[in-house]
Amino acid sequence: MSSSEVQEDGGVGDKMHGSIFVFLKRYIESTYDYSTWVKLMESTGIDRISYQMQEMYPTRELTQIIGAVSSLSGNQAHEVQEQFGAFLVPDLLMIYKKYVLPEWTTYDLLLHAESNMHGAVRSQDTRTTPPILSVNKVSSRLLVIDYHSRRRMASVGIGIVKGIAAYFNESDKVTVSSITSPDAERVQLRVEFGE
C-alpha cells in the first residue's frame, strides 16, 4: 500500500489523482457553467477552487462535490457518477489511445481495459489506485466485469462502459447493468452485446 492511500487518521484510500478532479470540474462546467463550479465548492466547504492534474487530493472531496451536484440536479449520486463516467471517455481514450487498437470495438476495449489502460495508469504514477477490473468473457455477446474499489463508485464505471459504447457508435447494441449494488466495494457488471 502506498503512502498516498493512508489517511492521517490511519484509514485507507483517502487520496485520488488530481486528473479525476480536473475532469470533474470540466464535467460540471460543461453541464452547467463555471459559476456553478464555484458555488458547489463553496457549498461543500472545500477551500480550493482548482485542482492540479498531477497532485493527489482527498477522495472525500470528490464524494462531497458529487453529492453537491446530486443536490443541485435532483439526480441520485449514482446517476451523477454515471454521467461523469460517460463524460470522461473521450479524454481517457485520447490520453490512452496508444493502448487502443484501431480495429477494436467496445467488447475488445473492455477485455483489455485492466491490462492495457489500468496497467498503464499504475505504471505511470504509482500513487494512483484505479479500480481493479476482472473481465470475464462469458460469450461473444456477454462480458461480466468484476469491479473492485474501496471507493464504492462503480457507477462511474457503468458510465465509462456506456461512454465507450457511444464512442464506438455502439450504444444501441450495448446494455450495461449492475448484478450487485453499485455502492458496494465489489460490484459485478453485466455487459451484453446485441446484433
Secondary structure, 3 states (H helix, E strand, C coil): CCHHHECCCCCECCEEEHHHHHHHHHHHHHHCCHHHHHHHHHHHCCCCCCCCCCCEEEHHHHHHHHHHHHHHHCCCHHHHHHHHHHHHHHHHHHHCHHHCCCCCCHHHHHHHHHHHHHHHHHHHCCCCCCCEEEEEEEECCEEEEEEECCCCCHHHHHHHHHHHHHHCCCCCCEEEEECCCCCCCEEEEEEEECC
